[in-house]
Amino acid sequence: MIAIRFADRARSWLPLLPLLLLLAATYWLNQQVQPLPQIQSQLRHDVDYYVDNFSAITLNELGQPRFTLNAKKLWHYPDDDSTHLQMPYLTSLYEDRPPTITSALTGMISSKGDDVFLYDEVLVLRPAGNGMVEQRFTTDYLHVVPDRDWAETDQAVVMTNQYNVLRAVGMELDNKAYTVKLLSRVRAFHEPVPH
């Protein structure tokens, strides 16, 4: 008798079974399309935008070009607000002398855009001018502060000009004052000036 009542009750609920299954499937699908919680999304390191053949010009107080930054490719990660560069090419412009050119294979721009970090085959070219011969600096890492016309490295650096080759570890390069300071383990080779 009890078994018959249970069977009758189960049959009365049977038409509701597809509806309950549909409700469960709807809840599951809703959970799948919800955005990731803030903590999980911060762990992701995905590019949010990129630019091919990037080019930017920064102006001085008078509205004249101060420096340009070009790159074959630029891409940005929102989680750490880092901007990365492929084949960056930085040109510092001056009224009284030729521009200083800095290039590298890769680079990164700080989140505020004040600092540029260059890596791999970094080359700084100071053209001849103001009574100075052309100077070349090569290293594997360079921290550049374009607004201050300042660059520095704690890595090995080679400075060459028409008559000299200087090797050192660490360098401070002040393009505003047109000076260079080699920090340690400096070795020089000098080719005498022909008469």
N, C-alpha and C positions, 0 to 999 in steps of 0.2 A: 504494500500500500504506500509506504514511504517512497519506494523506488519509482512508483507511478507518478506521484506528485512531483518529484524531482525532475523526471523526464518531461512532464507537462510544462513545468516552469522553464526548463532549458529550451524547449521548443518555442515558448513565448518570447524568449530573449534572442533567439536565432536571427530574426530579421534585423536586429540591431548590430550584429557582428560586422557586416560590411561597413556600416557607418562608423563603428569604433576603429576599424582598421584604417579607414580614410582619415579619421581625426588623428591617429598616431602618425600616419605618413605625412600629413600636413605639418604637424609639429616638428618632425624630423627635418623636413625640407626647410622650414623656417630657420631652424638652428644652423643649417649648412650655409645659408646666404647672409647671415649676420656678419658685420665687420669683426676683425680680430680684436680682442681686448687690447687696450693701450700697451700693456707690458709686452705682449707677444709681438705687436706690430713694431715696437721699438727695437726688437732683436733682429728684425729683418734688415738686410743691407742691400736694398734694391735701388737701381737708378730711377729717378723720377723724371729727368729730362736730359737730353744731349743735343749738342750742336756740332755740325760738321763745318769746317772752314770758318772757325770762330775768329772774329776781329773786334777789338774794342780800342777806343781812343780816350785817354784821360786828359782833361784840359787844366791849365793853370788858372790862377786868379783872374788873369786878363782874358781868358777864353781862348788862349792859344794852345795847340797840342803840346802836351808835356811828355807823354809816353804812349806807346801803342803796345798792345798785347795781341798776338795772333797765335792760333793753334790749329793743327789739322783736325783735331776733335776735342770737344769739351764735354764732360758729363758730371752730373751732380747726384750725391747721395743725401737724402733728407734726414736720415737717422743721426748722422754726425755732422751734417751741414758742410760736407767737404766737396770741393770742386776739383776735378782732376783734368789734366791736360795731356794730350799726345802731340809731340813735336812743338812745344811752345817756343815762341820767338818774341822777345821783349826788346823794344827799341826806345832808348831814352833820348829825348830831343833837347837841343840846346840852341840858344841864339848865337853864341859866340864860337862854336866849334862843331865839328861833325858829330853825328849821333853815336852813342855807345850801343852795341848790339849784343844781346845775350840769348843763347839758344841751348836747347837740351833735347833729349829724347822723350822724357816724361816730366811732369810737374804737377803741383797742387797749389791751389789758392786757399788762403785761410778763410774762415767763415765770414769775416768782416771785409775781406778783400784787401787788407793792408799788407799782407805778406805773401810772397810767392816762393815756393820751395821747388827747386829744380834738381833733377836726378839724371844720371847716366849721360856721359859724354857732354858735360856742360862746357860751353865755350863762351868767353866774354871777349869781345873785340873792341878795343879803344883805338879808333883811327888816329893817324898822325895829326897833330894840330897844336897850336900854342907852343911851338918850339919843341914838342915831344915827338918821338918816333912812335910808330904803331906798336901797340902792346896786345899780346894775346894771353889769356889765362884759361887753363883747362883743369877740370876737376870732375869728380863724380857726384858732388853735392854742393849746392849753393843756396843760401837763404838770402833772398832779395827783398828789400823794402823800397819799392819804386818811388814813393813820395819823398823819401829822404835821400835818394840816390846812393843807397848803401847796400853792400853785399858782403856776406861773410861765409866762411866755411871752416870746419874743424878737420877736414879731410886733406889728403895729399893734393897739392896744387903745383902746376908747372906754369911759370911766367916766361914768355919768350918775347924778344923784340929782334930787331935787325942784327944786334951784336951780342946778345946775352941770352942764356938759358938759366933760369933760377928754379930750383926745386925746393919745396918746403911743405910743412904740415901746418895747416891753418893759415887763414888770410882774412884781412879786413880791407875792403875796397871802398873808398870814398870817392865817388865820381863827381860830387859837387866840388870838393877840394882838389880833385885829380891826384889823389895819393893812394898808395897801396902799402899795407903793413903785412909782412910775412911773419908768422908767429913763432915757429920753431923748426929746428932741424933744417936750416937753410943751407943749400949748397948752390954754388954759382959756377957757371962756365962763361968766360968772356972771350969774345973774338975781337982782337984789336981792330981799331978803325983804320982802314987803308989810307995812306997819305998820297 
